[in-house]
């Protein structure tokens, strides 16, 4: 039972201390009770200013908007509008969907497998776990569990071509949609960074067809991935950005920022009682400014890259670690059932009929990416922070991810090992016993997630990695000695992890 907290550390009622790498599901960019946040809150409280004002302009609100616009992508900041929503990210997603439907006169939405956009009806319908399908679902590129079995730039190319075909084929059953919503890094989906070149391709596809692009930056924003906003890695400018979590400086706040030509809805078309939360705006202003002025996004990029490199040792040491991946301080370790397979990597195959890319081009355009000496496509890397702009591994980088034997007929395509949610849950328990708080996520709750505050020190990061490595080692030993329940290869694994944010 937590009773006190500061920075990365939580203290329980029994006096025991824990390193918090959950951070309120990414809400605490500066950690618990950061001095600049507390000072901003006290200043408002001591001033006698109103604490909730709905849509009235106040000095606190003006300061928040000014600081927020300083951080936006230039192409959006120059012509943006802002809508304050109810205090949860899911309400901001609802507002974004409502906005693009009003602006385009269309109703359909494009979303991606593995997505998580919230728990209200519209946001949930656009998420990967939706039961009542109301949107068109697209493949999100990834390496370890590539839906096409190849990963890397070729897998991302197939995902992009599928999107184009769906939109351009008059018999696809998918009319031109009101918008496309995506996460630059899928968080709850398993910490899967969208390749930069693929994100640029999505921007081009939507722009060419006048489909507004909505970037869900609820968890990826405010420096989390190593750029102030995760879309900054690819250089794209979305039409709508959905922002929450860290923008409130630990307090509830959610907004959408969008292009001025989309601003066609009537006053009151979207409203929320607590959209004028002055304490959250003050805390948010302090957080945004502190991250910007102290270069914490660049710090997250550097430290995250180093942490990923060290965590790669786990995949070399333990067969139950399928892949380590992430971007900045948004890191995931996937636990798998290896079936006795040794770490192997033969490189992904090109799709039937595809041409090998040539040097010097973009990985998702004709003539992009150099083939390996054996004629195969460039080998993908399993993590976003240590790959080149177009997804090729950095020379001398970490070992490739672990694959299981491919079923007959798939040739050189890779088959990932089955997810091991019970191993991930065991690692989480072992971490807690060692004073480390982590989250589980991913398609089958098999990804151990790290979301430390951006203020984490090198010494604290080393302690986090030591405790996590010790926990994984303990679970690996238990698994080898006694075994844990393993679902059959053809059985359905458990559903996604319980959402914490």
Secondary structure as a PSIPRED ss2 file (coil, helix, strand):
# PSIPRED VFORMAT (PSIPRED V4.0)

   1 X C   1.000  0.000  0.000
   2 X E   0.000  0.000  1.000
   3 X E   0.000  0.000  1.000
   4 X E   0.000  0.000  1.000
   5 X E   0.000  0.000  1.000
   6 X E   0.000  0.000  1.000
   7 X E   0.000  0.000  1.000
   8 X C   1.000  0.000  0.000
   9 X E   0.000  0.000  1.000
  10 X E   0.000  0.000  1.000
  11 X E   0.000  0.000  1.000
  12 X E   0.000  0.000  1.000
  13 X C   1.000  0.000  0.000
  14 X C   1.000  0.000  0.000
  15 X C   1.000  0.000  0.000
  16 X C   1.000  0.000  0.000
  17 X E   0.000  0.000  1.000
  18 X E   0.000  0.000  1.000
  19 X E   0.000  0.000  1.000
  20 X E   0.000  0.000  1.000
  21 X C   1.000  0.000  0.000
  22 X C   1.000  0.000  0.000
  23 X H   0.000  1.000  0.000
  24 X H   0.000  1.000  0.000
  25 X H   0.000  1.000  0.000
  26 X H   0.000  1.000  0.000
  27 X C   1.000  0.000  0.000
  28 X C   1.000  0.000  0.000
  29 X C   1.000  0.000  0.000
  30 X C   1.000  0.000  0.000
  31 X C   1.000  0.000  0.000
  32 X E   0.000  0.000  1.000
  33 X C   1.000  0.000  0.000
  34 X C   1.000  0.000  0.000
  35 X H   0.000  1.000  0.000
  36 X H   0.000  1.000  0.000
  37 X H   0.000  1.000  0.000
  38 X H   0.000  1.000  0.000
  39 X H   0.000  1.000  0.000
  40 X H   0.000  1.000  0.000
  41 X H   0.000  1.000  0.000
  42 X H   0.000  1.000  0.000
  43 X H   0.000  1.000  0.000
  44 X H   0.000  1.000  0.000
  45 X H   0.000  1.000  0.000
  46 X H   0.000  1.000  0.000
  47 X H   0.000  1.000  0.000
  48 X C   1.000  0.000  0.000
  49 X C   1.000  0.000  0.000
  50 X C   1.000  0.000  0.000
  51 X C   1.000  0.000  0.000
  52 X E   0.000  0.000  1.000
  53 X C   1.000  0.000  0.000
  54 X C   1.000  0.000  0.000
  55 X C   1.000  0.000  0.000
  56 X C   1.000  0.000  0.000
  57 X C   1.000  0.000  0.000
  58 X C   1.000  0.000  0.000
  59 X H   0.000  1.000  0.000
  60 X H   0.000  1.000  0.000
  61 X H   0.000  1.000  0.000
  62 X H   0.000  1.000  0.000
  63 X H   0.000  1.000  0.000
  64 X H   0.000  1.000  0.000
  65 X H   0.000  1.000  0.000
  66 X H   0.000  1.000  0.000
  67 X H   0.000  1.000  0.000
  68 X H   0.000  1.000  0.000
  69 X H   0.000  1.000  0.000
  70 X H   0.000  1.000  0.000
  71 X H   0.000  1.000  0.000
  72 X C   1.000  0.000  0.000
  73 X C   1.000  0.000  0.000
  74 X H   0.000  1.000  0.000
  75 X H   0.000  1.000  0.000
  76 X H   0.000  1.000  0.000
  77 X H   0.000  1.000  0.000
  78 X C   1.000  0.000  0.000
  79 X C   1.000  0.000  0.000
  80 X E   0.000  0.000  1.000
  81 X E   0.000  0.000  1.000
  82 X E   0.000  0.000  1.000
  83 X E   0.000  0.000  1.000
  84 X E   0.000  0.000  1.000
  85 X C   1.000  0.000  0.000
  86 X C   1.000  0.000  0.000
  87 X C   1.000  0.000  0.000
  88 X C   1.000  0.000  0.000
  89 X H   0.000  1.000  0.000
  90 X H   0.000  1.000  0.000
  91 X H   0.000  1.000  0.000
  92 X H   0.000  1.000  0.000
  93 X H   0.000  1.000  0.000
  94 X H   0.000  1.000  0.000
  95 X H   0.000  1.000  0.000
  96 X H   0.000  1.000  0.000
  97 X H   0.000  1.000  0.000
  98 X H   0.000  1.000  0.000
  99 X H   0.000  1.000  0.000
 100 X H   0.000  1.000  0.000
 101 X H   0.000  1.000  0.000
 102 X H   0.000  1.000  0.000
 103 X H   0.000  1.000  0.000
 104 X H   0.000  1.000  0.000
 105 X C   1.000  0.000  0.000
 106 X C   1.000  0.000  0.000
 107 X C   1.000  0.000  0.000
 108 X C   1.000  0.000  0.000
 109 X E   0.000  0.000  1.000
 110 X E   0.000  0.000  1.000
 111 X E   0.000  0.000  1.000
 112 X E   0.000  0.000  1.000
 113 X C   1.000  0.000  0.000
 114 X C   1.000  0.000  0.000
 115 X C   1.000  0.000  0.000
 116 X C   1.000  0.000  0.000
 117 X C   1.000  0.000  0.000
 118 X C   1.000  0.000  0.000
 119 X C   1.000  0.000  0.000
 120 X C   1.000  0.000  0.000
 121 X H   0.000  1.000  0.000
 122 X H   0.000  1.000  0.000
 123 X H   0.000  1.000  0.000
 124 X H   0.000  1.000  0.000
 125 X H   0.000  1.000  0.000
 126 X C   1.000  0.000  0.000
 127 X C   1.000  0.000  0.000
 128 X C   1.000  0.000  0.000
 129 X C   1.000  0.000  0.000
 130 X C   1.000  0.000  0.000
 131 X C   1.000  0.000  0.000
 132 X C   1.000  0.000  0.000
 133 X C   1.000  0.000  0.000
 134 X C   1.000  0.000  0.000
 135 X C   1.000  0.000  0.000
 136 X E   0.000  0.000  1.000
 137 X E   0.000  0.000  1.000
 138 X E   0.000  0.000  1.000
 139 X C   1.000  0.000  0.000
 140 X C   1.000  0.000  0.000
 141 X C   1.000  0.000  0.000
 142 X C   1.000  0.000  0.000
 143 X C   1.000  0.000  0.000
 144 X C   1.000  0.000  0.000
 145 X C   1.000  0.000  0.000
 146 X C   1.000  0.000  0.000
 147 X C   1.000  0.000  0.000
 148 X C   1.000  0.000  0.000
 149 X C   1.000  0.000  0.000
 150 X C   1.000  0.000  0.000
 151 X C   1.000  0.000  0.000
 152 X H   0.000  1.000  0.000
 153 X H   0.000  1.000  0.000
 154 X H   0.000  1.000  0.000
 155 X H   0.000  1.000  0.000
 156 X H   0.000  1.000  0.000
 157 X H   0.000  1.000  0.000
 158 X H   0.000  1.000  0.000
 159 X H   0.000  1.000  0.000
 160 X H   0.000  1.000  0.000
 161 X H   0.000  1.000  0.000
 162 X H   0.000  1.000  0.000
 163 X H   0.000  1.000  0.000
 164 X H   0.000  1.000  0.000
 165 X H   0.000  1.000  0.000
 166 X H   0.000  1.000  0.000
 167 X H   0.000  1.000  0.000
 168 X H   0.000  1.000  0.000
 169 X C   1.000  0.000  0.000
 170 X C   1.000  0.000  0.000
 171 X C   1.000  0.000  0.000
 172 X C   1.000  0.000  0.000
 173 X C   1.000  0.000  0.000
 174 X C   1.000  0.000  0.000
 175 X C   1.000  0.000  0.000
 176 X C   1.000  0.000  0.000
 177 X C   1.000  0.000  0.000
 178 X C   1.000  0.000  0.000
 179 X E   0.000  0.000  1.000
 180 X E   0.000  0.000  1.000
 181 X E   0.000  0.000  1.000
 182 X E   0.000  0.000  1.000
 183 X C   1.000  0.000  0.000
 184 X C   1.000  0.000  0.000
 185 X E   0.000  0.000  1.000
 186 X E   0.000  0.000  1.000
 187 X C   1.000  0.000  0.000
 188 X C   1.000  0.000  0.000
 189 X C   1.000  0.000  0.000
 190 X C   1.000  0.000  0.000
 191 X C   1.000  0.000  0.000
 192 X E   0.000  0.000  1.000
 193 X E   0.000  0.000  1.000
 194 X C   1.000  0.000  0.000
 195 X C   1.000  0.000  0.000
 196 X H   0.000  1.000  0.000
 197 X H   0.000  1.000  0.000
 198 X H   0.000  1.000  0.000
 199 X H   0.000  1.000  0.000
 200 X H   0.000  1.000  0.000
 201 X H   0.000  1.000  0.000
 202 X H   0.000  1.000  0.000
 203 X H   0.000  1.000  0.000
 204 X H   0.000  1.000  0.000
 205 X H   0.000  1.000  0.000
 206 X H   0.000  1.000  0.000
 207 X H   0.000  1.000  0.000
 208 X H   0.000  1.000  0.000
 209 X C   1.000  0.000  0.000
 210 X C   1.000  0.000  0.000
 211 X C   1.000  0.000  0.000
 212 X E   0.000  0.000  1.000
 213 X E   0.000  0.000  1.000
 214 X E   0.000  0.000  1.000
 215 X E   0.000  0.000  1.000
 216 X E   0.000  0.000  1.000
 217 X C   1.000  0.000  0.000
 218 X C   1.000  0.000  0.000
 219 X C   1.000  0.000  0.000
 220 X C   1.000  0.000  0.000
 221 X C   1.000  0.000  0.000
 222 X C   1.000  0.000  0.000
 223 X C   1.000  0.000  0.000
 224 X C   1.000  0.000  0.000
 225 X C   1.000  0.000  0.000
 226 X C   1.000  0.000  0.000
 227 X C   1.000  0.000  0.000
 228 X C   1.000  0.000  0.000
 229 X C   1.000  0.000  0.000
 230 X H   0.000  1.000  0.000
 231 X H   0.000  1.000  0.000
 232 X H   0.000  1.000  0.000
 233 X H   0.000  1.000  0.000
 234 X C   1.000  0.000  0.000
 235 X C   1.000  0.000  0.000
 236 X C   1.000  0.000  0.000
 237 X C   1.000  0.000  0.000
 238 X C   1.000  0.000  0.000
 239 X C   1.000  0.000  0.000
 240 X E   0.000  0.000  1.000
 241 X E   0.000  0.000  1.000
 242 X E   0.000  0.000  1.000
 243 X E   0.000  0.000  1.000
 244 X C   1.000  0.000  0.000
 245 X H   0.000  1.000  0.000
 246 X H   0.000  1.000  0.000
 247 X H   0.000  1.000  0.000
 248 X H   0.000  1.000  0.000
 249 X C   1.000  0.000  0.000
 250 X C   1.000  0.000  0.000
 251 X C   1.000  0.000  0.000
 252 X C   1.000  0.000  0.000
 253 X C   1.000  0.000  0.000
 254 X C   1.000  0.000  0.000
 255 X E   0.000  0.000  1.000
 256 X E   0.000  0.000  1.000
 257 X E   0.000  0.000  1.000
 258 X E   0.000  0.000  1.000
 259 X E   0.000  0.000  1.000
 260 X H   0.000  1.000  0.000
 261 X H   0.000  1.000  0.000
 262 X H   0.000  1.000  0.000
 263 X C   1.000  0.000  0.000
 264 X C   1.000  0.000  0.000
 265 X C   1.000  0.000  0.000
 266 X C   1.000  0.000  0.000
 267 X C   1.000  0.000  0.000
 268 X C   1.000  0.000  0.000
 269 X C   1.000  0.000  0.000
 270 X C   1.000  0.000  0.000
 271 X C   1.000  0.000  0.000
 272 X C   1.000  0.000  0.000
 273 X C   1.000  0.000  0.000
 274 X C   1.000  0.000  0.000
 275 X C   1.000  0.000  0.000
 276 X C   1.000  0.000  0.000
 277 X E   0.000  0.000  1.000
 278 X H   0.000  1.000  0.000
 279 X H   0.000  1.000  0.000
 280 X H   0.000  1.000  0.000
 281 X H   0.000  1.000  0.000
 282 X H   0.000  1.000  0.000
 283 X H   0.000  1.000  0.000
 284 X H   0.000  1.000  0.000
 285 X H   0.000  1.000  0.000
 286 X H   0.000  1.000  0.000
 287 X H   0.000  1.000  0.000
 288 X H   0.000  1.000  0.000
 289 X H   0.000  1.000  0.000
 290 X H   0.000  1.000  0.000
 291 X H   0.000  1.000  0.000
 292 X H   0.000  1.000  0.000
 293 X H   0.000  1.000  0.000
 294 X C   1.000  0.000  0.000
 295 X C   1.000  0.000  0.000
 296 X H   0.000  1.000  0.000
 297 X H   0.000  1.000  0.000
 298 X H   0.000  1.000  0.000
 299 X H   0.000  1.000  0.000
 300 X H   0.000  1.000  0.000
 301 X H   0.000  1.000  0.000
 302 X H   0.000  1.000  0.000
 303 X H   0.000  1.000  0.000
 304 X H   0.000  1.000  0.000
 305 X H   0.000  1.000  0.000
 306 X H   0.000  1.000  0.000
 307 X H   0.000  1.000  0.000
 308 X H   0.000  1.000  0.000
 309 X H   0.000  1.000  0.000
 310 X H   0.000  1.000  0.000
 311 X H   0.000  1.000  0.000
 312 X H   0.000  1.000  0.000
 313 X H   0.000  1.000  0.000
 314 X H   0.000  1.000  0.000
 315 X H   0.000  1.000  0.000
 316 X H   0.000  1.000  0.000
 317 X H   0.000  1.000  0.000
 318 X C   1.000  0.000  0.000
 319 X C   1.000  0.000  0.000
 320 X C   1.000  0.000  0.000
 321 X E   0.000  0.000  1.000
 322 X E   0.000  0.000  1.000
 323 X E   0.000  0.000  1.000
 324 X E   0.000  0.000  1.000
 325 X E   0.000  0.000  1.000
 326 X E   0.000  0.000  1.000
 327 X E   0.000  0.000  1.000
 328 X C   1.000  0.000  0.000
 329 X C   1.000  0.000  0.000
 330 X E   0.000  0.000  1.000
 331 X E   0.000  0.000  1.000
 332 X E   0.000  0.000  1.000
 333 X E   0.000  0.000  1.000
 334 X E   0.000  0.000  1.000
 335 X E   0.000  0.000  1.000
 336 X E   0.000  0.000  1.000
 337 X E   0.000  0.000  1.000
 338 X C   1.000  0.000  0.000
 339 X C   1.000  0.000  0.000
 340 X C   1.000  0.000  0.000
 341 X C   1.000  0.000  0.000
 342 X C   1.000  0.000  0.000
 343 X C   1.000  0.000  0.000
 344 X C   1.000  0.000  0.000
 345 X C   1.000  0.000  0.000
 346 X C   1.000  0.000  0.000
 347 X C   1.000  0.000  0.000
 348 X C   1.000  0.000  0.000
 349 X C   1.000  0.000  0.000
 350 X C   1.000  0.000  0.000
 351 X C   1.000  0.000  0.000
 352 X C   1.000  0.000  0.000
 353 X C   1.000  0.000  0.000
 354 X C   1.000  0.000  0.000
 355 X C   1.000  0.000  0.000
 356 X C   1.000  0.000  0.000
 357 X C   1.000  0.000  0.000
 358 X C   1.000  0.000  0.000
 359 X C   1.000  0.000  0.000
 360 X C   1.000  0.000  0.000
 361 X C   1.000  0.000  0.000
 362 X C   1.000  0.000  0.000
 363 X C   1.000  0.000  0.000
 364 X C   1.000  0.000  0.000
 365 X C   1.000  0.000  0.000
 366 X C   1.000  0.000  0.000
 367 X C   1.000  0.000  0.000
 368 X C   1.000  0.000  0.000
 369 X C   1.000  0.000  0.000
 370 X C   1.000  0.000  0.000
 371 X C   1.000  0.000  0.000
 372 X C   1.000  0.000  0.000
 373 X C   1.000  0.000  0.000
 374 X C   1.000  0.000  0.000
 375 X C   1.000  0.000  0.000
 376 X C   1.000  0.000  0.000
 377 X C   1.000  0.000  0.000
 378 X C   1.000  0.000  0.000
 379 X C   1.000  0.000  0.000
 380 X E   0.000  0.000  1.000
 381 X C   1.000  0.000  0.000
 382 X C   1.000  0.000  0.000
 383 X C   1.000  0.000  0.000
 384 X H   0.000  1.000  0.000
 385 X H   0.000  1.000  0.000
 386 X H   0.000  1.000  0.000
 387 X E   0.000  0.000  1.000
 388 X C   1.000  0.000  0.000
 389 X C   1.000  0.000  0.000
 390 X C   1.000  0.000  0.000
 391 X C   1.000  0.000  0.000
 392 X E   0.000  0.000  1.000
 393 X E   0.000  0.000  1.000
 394 X C   1.000  0.000  0.000
 395 X C   1.000  0.000  0.000
 396 X C   1.000  0.000  0.000
 397 X C   1.000  0.000  0.000
 398 X C   1.000  0.000  0.000
 399 X C   1.000  0.000  0.000
 400 X C   1.000  0.000  0.000
 401 X C   1.000  0.000  0.000
 402 X C   1.000  0.000  0.000
 403 X C   1.000  0.000  0.000
 404 X E   0.000  0.000  1.000
 405 X C   1.000  0.000  0.000
 406 X C   1.000  0.000  0.000
 407 X C   1.000  0.000  0.000
 408 X C   1.000  0.000  0.000
 409 X C   1.000  0.000  0.000
 410 X C   1.000  0.000  0.000
 411 X C   1.000  0.000  0.000
 412 X C   1.000  0.000  0.000
 413 X C   1.000  0.000  0.000
 414 X C   1.000  0.000  0.000
 415 X E   0.000  0.000  1.000
 416 X C   1.000  0.000  0.000
 417 X C   1.000  0.000  0.000
 418 X E   0.000  0.000  1.000
 419 X E   0.000  0.000  1.000
 420 X C   1.000  0.000  0.000
 421 X H   0.000  1.000  0.000
 422 X H   0.000  1.000  0.000
 423 X H   0.000  1.000  0.000
 424 X H   0.000  1.000  0.000
 425 X H   0.000  1.000  0.000
 426 X H   0.000  1.000  0.000
 427 X H   0.000  1.000  0.000
 428 X H   0.000  1.000  0.000
 429 X H   0.000  1.000  0.000
 430 X H   0.000  1.000  0.000
 431 X H   0.000  1.000  0.000
 432 X H   0.000  1.000  0.000
 433 X H   0.000  1.000  0.000
 434 X C   1.000  0.000  0.000
 435 X C   1.000  0.000  0.000
 436 X E   0.000  0.000  1.000
 437 X E   0.000  0.000  1.000
 438 X C   1.000  0.000  0.000
 439 X E   0.000  0.000  1.000
 440 X E   0.000  0.000  1.000
 441 X E   0.000  0.000  1.000
 442 X C   1.000  0.000  0.000
 443 X C   1.000  0.000  0.000
 444 X C   1.000  0.000  0.000
 445 X C   1.000  0.000  0.000
 446 X C   1.000  0.000  0.000
 447 X E   0.000  0.000  1.000
 448 X E   0.000  0.000  1.000
 449 X E   0.000  0.000  1.000
 450 X E   0.000  0.000  1.000
 451 X C   1.000  0.000  0.000
 452 X C   1.000  0.000  0.000
 453 X C   1.000  0.000  0.000
 454 X C   1.000  0.000  0.000
 455 X C   1.000  0.000  0.000
 456 X C   1.000  0.000  0.000
 457 X C   1.000  0.000  0.000
 458 X H   0.000  1.000  0.000
 459 X H   0.000  1.000  0.000
 460 X H   0.000  1.000  0.000
 461 X H   0.000  1.000  0.000
 462 X H   0.000  1.000  0.000
 463 X H   0.000  1.000  0.000
 464 X H   0.000  1.000  0.000
 465 X H   0.000  1.000  0.000
 466 X H   0.000  1.000  0.000
 467 X H   0.000  1.000  0.000
 468 X H   0.000  1.000  0.000
 469 X H   0.000  1.000  0.000
 470 X H   0.000  1.000  0.000
 471 X H   0.000  1.000  0.000
 472 X H   0.000  1.000  0.000
 473 X H   0.000  1.000  0.000
 474 X H   0.000  1.000  0.000
 475 X H   0.000  1.000  0.000
 476 X H   0.000  1.000  0.000
 477 X H   0.000  1.000  0.000
 478 X H   0.000  1.000  0.000
 479 X H   0.000  1.000  0.000
 480 X H   0.000  1.000  0.000
 481 X H   0.000  1.000  0.000
 482 X C   1.000  0.000  0.000
 483 X C   1.000  0.000  0.000
 484 X C   1.000  0.000  0.000
 485 X C   1.000  0.000  0.000
 486 X C   1.000  0.000  0.000
 487 X C   1.000  0.000  0.000
 488 X C   1.000  0.000  0.000
 489 X C   1.000  0.000  0.000
 490 X C   1.000  0.000  0.000
 491 X C   1.000  0.000  0.000
 492 X C   1.000  0.000  0.000
 493 X C   1.000  0.000  0.000
 494 X C   1.000  0.000  0.000
 495 X C   1.000  0.000  0.000
 496 X C   1.000  0.000  0.000
 497 X C   1.000  0.000  0.000
 498 X C   1.000  0.000  0.000
 499 X C   1.000  0.000  0.000
 500 X C   1.000  0.000  0.000
 501 X C   1.000  0.000  0.000
